[in-house]
C-alpha cells in the first residue's frame, strides 16, 4: 500500500469485519410514556428535542454492520462504490429538532467529576455507593437507581423534577451508550452542559459516531458505542425516502412507516454496492437549511468534540448532501485527526484549539457555494476515482487500541451487579 502524499489511493479495505453494537433495552422507559400527561410530553419535546420519537424506533443491525464495511477512516466518510456520503451536523439537527441557537453553543469537554457533582445536585439525585459503578477512570450511575427515582417522581406527579431525570436517562442509554444499563459519566457531562449552559449535544453525538467507527475500523474488533438509532435512521431515509408520506415534518415520528425488503447483511451490502448517485436521496425534503458549517477557525475542516474524544470531519466532501454542487477539494482540506481523552495530557492543547475554533465557525451558503442544485463539476468524478492519499494518520493510540483492561473490569462489575 502506497500512502505517500500525491500517490493514487489503492487501499482495499477488509470486508466482513464483525461489528457489535452497544445497545440498551428502552422498553421500561417507553412504558412510562402513557403515565406522562400530554402537555408534559409536549413540553419535554420542546426542550429536549424528539427523543421520545427516537426511543421508539428499532434498528436492523445487519444494515449498520454492512454500512460499517464502507467506512473510510482516512476521509471519515462512507465510501460506497458509486458515491461518498456521511451524516452531517445540520441533518442530525433537523432529525432531532435541536437547532443550535448560536454556533459557539456546542458541547465542549471539561472536567467530568465536577460536572457529575453539579448535575446530581441540580437534579437533586442522591445515589448511595451501591448505586454507582466505578472502575478506575470509568464511572456511572446504575440504571436501576435512575428508574427507581423516575417511578417515584411519577407517583408524586413531580413533572418538573421528572423531565430532566428522564432526559438524562435517554442521554445515557441511547444517545451516548457506553456500558449496558449504566448512565456513563461522559453522558452525564454532555447532559449537564445542555441543561445548565444550553450547549447543543448534536455535534457530540456525531463525534461519538465517527470516533466509534474509526476505532472499530482501525482495530477490526470491538463495539460501536454511539447512537446507533440515529445512524440507522439516517442511512435508511436516504435510501428509501420515497416511501415517506408527503408533507412529513417529523421524520423520526414517521420512520416506522418505512418498509424495506432488505433484511440480511448480504442484502444490505448488495444495496450499498448498487446504489447510484441518481437514485440516492441527497437532501431529504423536510430539510430546509441553506447553509452548512464548513470549517472552524484555522482548521480546514470541522472539529467535532465528544465526551470521549475529538475528531475532524470534512463536510466539503459531501456538499451535494445539501444540494450544493460537489467538486474536488484541496488535499489539505482532507487531512484528519482523532484522539481519545484517555491520553488527555498529550492532547490538552489540541482540545483547547478545537474549542477556540468553534468561536469562529464559518458558515457557507448560497453566496459562497452558489445556487442550490444537486450536481457535480466535470472534474469531480475523475478526482474521486484517483483521489490522492496525503493524510495525517490517526494517533497510534487509536490504531492499536483494543478493549482496554479497565473497560473489561467495569463490564464485569456491571454484570455481577445485575439482578439474577
N, C-alpha and C positions, 0 to 999 in steps of 0.2 A: 504494500500500500504506500503510495507516494503522497505524503502530506506536506510537501514543501509549498510555500506560497507561490502562486502563479501556475501551479500544475492542475491539470484536469482532475476532477474528483472521480475516482474509480472505486469508491468504497462500496462493498457489498455487505449490507448488514444482515446479521444472522436472523433467520425467521424462526417461528415456532418457539420463541422463548416463553417459558412458563410465567404466567402472571397471577399473583394472588392479590386480592383486593380486601383491604381493611374495611369492614362494614359492621354496622350496629343495627340490631333489630329495633325499628322505631315504633312497633305496634303499641307498646304501653303508653307512649306519648300521644299517638293517634287516638287511643281510647279515651284520652282526656278531653278531646275537642268537643264532643257533644255536651260536656258539662260547662263549657265556656260560653257565656251569653254572646249572641251575635254581635252586639255593639262592641264587646271587648275584643272579639276576633277582628273586627274592622279596625279598631284602634291599634291592635297588635300589628296587623299587616301594614298600616300606615307608617308605623315607627320602624319596624324591623324588616320590611320587605316581604316578599311572597314565600316565606319559609314554610307556612302551613301547606301550600301547594306542593312545594318541593318534597316535603316529607312523605307525601302520599304516593310518590312515583316509585316504580320498581325498575331495576337495572338488568339488562341482559349482559351478563358478564362475558359471554362469548364475543359480544360486539367490542367491548373495551380491550379484551385480550387480543383480538385481531387488529384493532386500531393501533395498539401499542407497538406492533411489529413495524409500523411505518414511522415511528418517532425518530427524527434525525437529531442526535444530540449536538451536532456541530451548529446547525441552524436553528434549533429549538422550534421546529415545526413538524407537522406530519407531512412527509414527502411521499405522496401517493404516485403511482406510475405516470399519471397524466396531469396532476395538479398538486400544488402546495396549499396547505391550509393549517390553521390553528385558531383556537379561541382568542378573542381579544377583550380587553377591559370593557370597552363600550358595549359589547354584546352581553357579557355577564351582567352588566348594569341593567340592561333592558329586560333580561330574563327575570331578574330578582327585584326589579323596580327599586334599585338602590343607587340613585343618581348621586354622584359626587358633587356637593354644592360648591366647593372650592378645591382646586386641584392640589393644594398643599394639605388638604384634609384627608389624606390617605393613611393607612396604618403604617406606623414606624415602630420598629422593635426597640425595646428598652429592658430595664431590669425586671425579670419575671417575678421574683419573690415580692418585690414592692407592689406590683400590680395585683398579685394574689391577695395580699393582706388588704389592700384598698378595696378590691372587689368584694371580698367576703364581708367587710364592714358595710359597704354600700348596699349590698343585698340582704344584710342582717342574717347571714348564714353563720352558724357556729358549729362546725364539724368537730367531732371528737377525734382522737388519734386513730381509732379504728375505722373512721370514715375516710381516711386518707390512704393513698398508696404512694409509697416513696421508695426510690432506689437510686442512690447517688444523685445525679442531676435531673432525674426524671421524677416528676411529682404529679399528683392529680387527685380529684375527688371521685369517690366511688358512686356509680350511677344509683345504687340502691339508696344512698343518703339523699341525693338530689330528688329522686322521685318521691321519697317519703315527705320531704319538705313541700313538694308540689301538691301532693294529695291533702296535706294539712291546710295549705293555702286555699285550695278549692273548697274544703269543708267550711273554712272561715269566710268564704266569699271575699277574700282579700285580693282583688284583681290587680291592684297597683303593685302589690308585692309579688303576685304570681307571674305577671308578664315578663319581667327581666329574668327571673329564675328559669322560666320555660324557654326563653330565647337562649340563655346561656347553655342549657342542656342541648339544644339543637346545634349550637355552635360546636360543642364538644363532641357530639356523637355523629354529626352529619357534615358540617362544613369543614371541620378540622379534626377528623378522626385520627387517632394515633394508636391507642390501645383500645381493645374491645371493652365496653362497659365502664370506661373511665373518662371523666372530663379532664383532659390533659391540661397542664398548667399553661402551655403555649396558647391553647384555645381560649383560656380564661383571660389571658393578657389581651388578645385581639378584641374580645368582647368588652373588657374594661375600657379600652381605648375608644370603642364606639359609644358605649353608654355614658362615659364621663366627658369625652372630648369631641364626640361626633366624628371620629376617624372612620372613614368608609372602609369596610373589610374586603371589597371586591378584588382589589389588586393583590391582597394577601391570599385570597382563595386561588387566584390564578398562579401566584408564586408557588404555592404548595403543590399545585397540579404539575407545573413544569419541573419543579425540583424532584418530585416523586418519579416522574417519567425519566428524567436524566439519570437519577440514581439507579433505577431499575434497568435502564438500557445499558448503562456502563458496566454494571456488575452482573447482568443477566440472571439475577435472582432477587428474591425478596418481595415485599409487598408494595402496592401502590397505596400510599397513605394520603389521600386527598379527597375532595368532594367528588366522588365518582358519579353521583347522580347528575351533577351539572355537566360533566364531560359527556356523559351518555346522552342527555337531552340535547346538548349542542350538536353532536355529530348526527343523530337521528333526524333532527329537524332539518339540517342542511341536505340530507339525502332524500327526505320524504316530506318536504314542506307542502307539496301539492295535496297531501292528504288532510291538511288542516281545513277547518271551516273558514269561510271568508269572514272578514271583519273581526278576527281574533285580536284582542289587545293584551291578553294574558296567556302567553304560550305555555307556561308551566301548568296552569289550570286545565288547559285543553290538550295537554300532551297525551293523556290516556286515550284520546280518540284516534291516535295514530295506530294503525295496524300494519305491521310489516310481515312479509313472508320469509324473512331472513331469521334463521334461528341458530344454526350451528356455527362454530368458528370458521369452518371451511366456507360456508355460505357468505359470511361477512367478509372474509378475505376475497372471495370472488367479487363481491360488490365493490370493495375498495379498489381492486385491481382494474375493474371495468368502468368505473365512473369517469365521465369525461367533463371537461370544463363547461361544455354547452348544456349539460344536464344537471350539473351541480348547482344548488341554490346558493349563490354567492352572498346575497343580502336578503334576509327574511323580511317579509312585508311590514311587520309591526315595528321594525327598527327605523326611526325617523331621523336619526342623527346625521349631521352633515360635517362632522369634524372628528379628528382622531388625535390622541396624544401620540406623537411620532417619535419624540426624543425628549430627554430631560437634561437640563444644564449643559455641561460639556460632553455628555455621552452621546454617541451617535445612535443610540437605541434607548429603550426604556428600562430602568432598573426596577424590578419587582421585589419588594421587601415582604417576606413572610415571617411567621413566628418561629420557624426552624432554620431559615437561611435566606439567601438572596440569589437572584438570577437575572441576567439581562435577557430581554426578548426584543424582537425586531419586527414590529407591525408593518414596516415598509415592505416586507416580503409578501404580505398578503393584503395589499391595499384594495385589491378587487373585492375583498370581503365587504367593503363599504361603498362599492360602486365607483371607485376611483380607478383610473387607468393604471394597469400593472406594468411596470417597466423594470429593467435591470437596475440594480443598486450598486453603489461602490463597494468594493471588497472591505473597506474599512468599516462600513456600517453593519457588516455581518459578524463582526467579532463578538464572542460571547464569554461570559464568566459566571461561575456559580460557586457558592461556598455555604457550608453549614456552620451554625454557631457553636458547635462543639469545639471548634478551633477559634473561639471568639477573639482571643487576644491577637491572633495573626491577622484578622480581617477587620479590626475595630475601625481603622482609618477608612477602609473601603466602605464600611457600613455608613459611616458619617458622611462620606462623599455621596452615597446613594440618597441619603435623607436630604442633604443640601440640594441635590439636583432637582428634587421634586418641587422645590421652591421656585424653580424656573422651568416648569413643564411647558413644552412647546406644542401648541395645538395647531394642526394644519386642517384647512378646509378647502372650499371651492376656490378661494382666492389664491392659495398656494399650489393646489393639486389639480385645478381645472374642473370642468363640468363633470358631475357625477354620471358616469356611464360605464358599464362593465365592458372593458376591453383590455387589450394589451398592446404595447408597442411592437413594431415588427422585429425588434432586436431581442424581445423578451424570451421567446421560446428557445432560440439557439443559445442564449446565455444560460437559461435554466438547464439545458442538456449538458452544457460544458462548463458548469459552474466551477469557479476556482475554489481552492480549499486553503485559504490562508487565515486560519482561525486561531484565536487564543484558546488553548485547551483548558479543560476543567482542572480545578485543583486536584492534586493527587489524592486527597482525602476522599473526594467524591468517586474517583475512578476505582480506587481499591476498596472502597467501603463495603463491608458485609454487615449483616445484622450484628450489632455490637453486643458485647457480653452484658453490658448493663441493660440493654433493651430486653435481652432474653431473661435476665434475672427478674426484671419488673413484670414481664408477662407471666412468669412462673408464680410470682406473688399474687397477681391478679387471679390466676387460675385456682390457686389454693384458697383464696378468699371467697370464691363464688359459692353460692349455696348448693349443697348436694341434693 
